[in-house]
Amino acid sequence: MLSILRLIVVVIYSILVCIFGCIYCLFSPRNPKHVATFGHLFGRLAPVFGLKVELRRPADAASYGNAIYIANHQNNYDMVTASSIVQPPTVTVGKKSLVWIPFFGLLYWLTGNLLIDRNNRSRAHSTIAAVVEQFKKRRISIWMFPEGTRSRGRGLLPFKTGAFHAAIAAGVPVIPVCVSNTSNKIKLNRLNNGLVIVEMLPPIDTSAWGKDQVRDLAAHCREIMVAKIAELDQEVAEREAAEKR
């Protein structure tokens, strides 16, 4: 019964956000500030799923300029966990097919996110070039999932290099965002599904990395994220165990 009530609330809330969001965005379409606004609204669904989401940012995070944010991509619950920490003006890079999702797809496009055709390699490369061009034209940041797909409990998957090519070419830092494990954590019929920690790490300077070191940069960032995610998972386990005593 609880799972049905949750699904009803989530569907109604999401449809309303998308409909009124599209109307709102028509007054300033493709404005990158909208992504954080609606990301935070979707983040408010976390308590509906019985989740307590704890956000951690560096003290000077609000002063960061152009950057590429990279985050671990676990499952659809990223929409109510990682989305809460997105800072304006940040847009995401998503697959072109997202635009066809009823209600959500139009909002995704109107908020200024970038769409790529993953089945067309040349177009995907041109999108990276477009990302670099956006950095040159305006104060904007890009959010990317370097794994390229949801990990679904398989740990942090190998990174694709697109985000790191763009960061080096544009001369902007990479900022990792780590989300503690949500795989098999959320049971829709369970009232309390525990704690999730979302932590933004300090920027990683890319100025010392050349174009021929893209894979090394990707590996370096992945190592940092693997260690941090393990640390967060351990902390969550300890704090949840303490609450049960």
C-alpha positions in Angstrom: 0.0 0.0 0.0 2.8 2.4 0.9 4.5 1.8 -2.4 1.3 2.7 -4.3 0.8 5.9 -2.3 4.4 6.9 -3.0 4.1 6.3 -6.7 0.9 8.3 -6.9 2.5 11.3 -5.1 5.7 11.1 -7.2 3.8 10.9 -10.5 1.4 13.8 -9.6 4.2 16.0 -8.3 6.5 15.3 -11.3 3.7 16.0 -13.8 2.9 19.3 -12.0 6.5 20.4 -11.8 7.0 19.6 -15.5 3.8 21.4 -16.7 4.3 24.5 -14.6 8.0 24.4 -15.2 7.6 24.5 -19.0 5.3 27.5 -18.7 7.7 29.2 -16.4 10.7 28.5 -18.7 8.8 30.0 -21.7 9.5 33.4 -20.2 13.3 32.7 -20.5 13.8 29.5 -22.4 17.1 27.7 -22.3 18.3 29.7 -19.3 20.9 27.6 -17.6 19.8 28.8 -14.2 16.6 26.8 -14.5 18.4 23.5 -14.3 19.4 24.0 -10.6 15.9 25.4 -9.8 14.1 22.3 -11.1 16.8 19.9 -10.0 16.2 21.1 -6.4 12.4 20.7 -6.8 12.9 17.1 -7.8 15.2 16.7 -4.9 12.3 17.5 -2.6 10.9 14.1 -3.4 13.6 12.4 -1.3 11.5 12.3 1.9 8.6 10.7 -0.1 11.0 7.8 -0.7 11.9 7.7 3.0 15.4 9.1 2.3 17.3 11.6 4.3 19.7 13.3 1.9 22.7 15.1 3.5 24.5 17.6 1.2 28.1 18.6 1.6 29.8 21.4 -0.3 33.2 23.1 0.1 32.9 26.4 1.9 33.8 28.4 -1.3 31.6 26.3 -3.7 29.4 29.3 -4.5 32.3 31.2 -5.9 33.3 28.5 -8.4 33.4 29.7 -12.0 33.1 27.6 -15.2 33.7 23.9 -14.4 32.7 20.4 -15.4 31.0 18.5 -12.6 31.3 14.7 -12.8 29.1 12.4 -10.7 28.5 8.7 -10.2 25.4 7.6 -12.0 23.7 4.8 -10.1 20.0 4.7 -11.0 16.9 6.8 -11.4 17.0 7.8 -7.8 19.9 10.2 -8.8 17.0 12.6 -9.7 16.2 13.0 -6.0 19.7 12.7 -4.5 22.4 14.2 -6.7 20.0 16.8 -8.2 19.8 18.6 -4.9 23.4 19.8 -5.0 23.4 21.2 -8.6 24.6 24.8 -8.6 23.4 27.5 -11.0 24.2 28.1 -13.8 24.9 24.4 -14.5 23.4 22.3 -17.3 23.7 18.6 -17.9 24.6 16.6 -21.0 22.1 13.9 -21.7 21.1 11.5 -24.5 18.9 12.9 -27.2 16.1 10.4 -26.5 15.3 12.1 -23.2 13.4 14.7 -25.1 10.7 12.1 -25.9 9.8 11.4 -22.3 6.3 12.8 -21.7 6.3 16.0 -19.8 9.9 15.7 -18.6 11.5 15.7 -22.0 10.2 19.2 -22.9 11.2 20.6 -19.5 14.7 19.0 -19.9 15.2 20.9 -23.2 13.6 24.2 -22.1 15.9 24.4 -19.0 18.9 24.5 -21.3 20.4 21.1 -21.0 22.6 19.8 -23.9 21.5 16.7 -25.9 23.8 14.3 -27.7 23.2 11.4 -30.1 25.2 8.5 -28.5 24.6 6.4 -31.6 26.3 9.0 -33.8 30.0 9.3 -32.9 30.7 12.3 -35.0 27.7 14.2 -33.5 28.8 13.3 -30.0 32.2 14.7 -30.7 30.7 17.9 -32.1 28.7 18.2 -28.8 32.0 18.2 -26.9 33.2 21.0 -29.2 29.9 22.8 -28.4 30.5 22.4 -24.7 33.9 24.0 -25.1 32.3 26.9 -27.1 29.8 27.4 -24.4 32.5 27.9 -21.8 34.2 30.5 -24.0 30.9 32.5 -24.5 29.4 32.5 -21.0 29.7 31.7 -17.4 28.3 28.3 -17.3 29.1 24.9 -15.9 28.4 21.4 -17.3 27.3 18.4 -15.3 28.2 15.0 -16.8 28.1 11.3 -15.8 31.4 10.0 -17.1 30.4 6.4 -16.7 28.0 6.9 -19.6 25.3 4.7 -18.1 23.7 3.7 -14.8 25.9 1.4 -12.7 23.0 -0.4 -11.0 25.0 -1.8 -8.1 28.2 -2.6 -10.1 30.3 0.0 -8.4 31.9 3.0 -10.2 32.2 1.9 -13.8 35.1 2.9 -16.1 35.0 6.5 -17.2 34.5 7.6 -20.8 36.8 10.5 -21.7 34.4 13.1 -23.2 34.1 15.2 -20.0 37.9 15.3 -19.6 38.5 16.2 -23.3 36.2 19.1 -22.8 37.7 20.2 -19.5 41.3 20.2 -20.9 40.2 21.9 -24.1 38.3 24.6 -22.3 40.8 25.0 -19.5 38.3 24.5 -16.7 38.5 22.4 -13.6 36.8 19.1 -12.9 34.7 19.0 -9.8 33.7 15.5 -8.6 30.3 14.9 -6.9 30.1 11.6 -5.0 26.8 10.0 -3.9 26.8 7.2 -1.4 25.3 3.9 -2.4 21.5 3.8 -3.3 21.5 0.4 -5.1 19.1 -2.0 -3.4 18.8 0.5 -0.6 15.3 1.8 -1.3 12.3 -0.4 -0.7 9.1 1.3 -1.6 7.1 -0.5 1.0 9.5 0.4 3.8 8.8 3.7 5.6 12.5 4.6 6.4 15.1 4.0 3.7 17.9 5.6 5.5 20.7 8.1 4.8 22.3 9.2 1.5 25.3 11.5 1.5 26.0 13.7 -1.5 29.4 15.3 -1.3 31.0 17.8 -3.7 34.8 17.6 -3.7 37.2 20.5 -4.3 38.0 21.3 -7.9 40.7 19.4 -9.7 42.9 21.7 -11.7 43.3 20.5 -15.3 45.9 23.1 -16.5 48.8 20.7 -16.0 47.2 18.0 -18.1 47.8 17.9 -21.8 45.5 16.5 -24.6 47.6 13.3 -24.6 46.9 12.8 -20.9 43.1 12.6 -21.1 42.9 9.0 -20.0 45.3 9.6 -17.2 43.1 12.5 -15.9 40.0 10.3 -16.2 41.8 7.6 -14.2 43.0 10.1 -11.6 39.5 11.5 -11.0 38.0 8.0 -10.9 40.5 7.0 -8.2 39.5 10.0 -6.1 35.8 9.2 -6.5 36.2 5.5 -5.7 38.0 6.3 -2.4 35.4 9.0 -1.4 32.4 6.8 -2.2 33.8 4.0 -0.2 34.3 6.5 2.7 30.8 7.8 2.4 29.3 4.2 2.3 31.3 3.3 5.5 30.0 6.4 7.2 26.4 5.8 6.2 26.7 2.2 7.4 28.1 3.2 10.8 25.5 6.0 11.4 22.6 3.8 10.4 23.8 1.0 12.6 24.2 3.5 15.5 20.6 4.6 15.1 19.3 1.0 15.3 20.9 0.4 18.7 
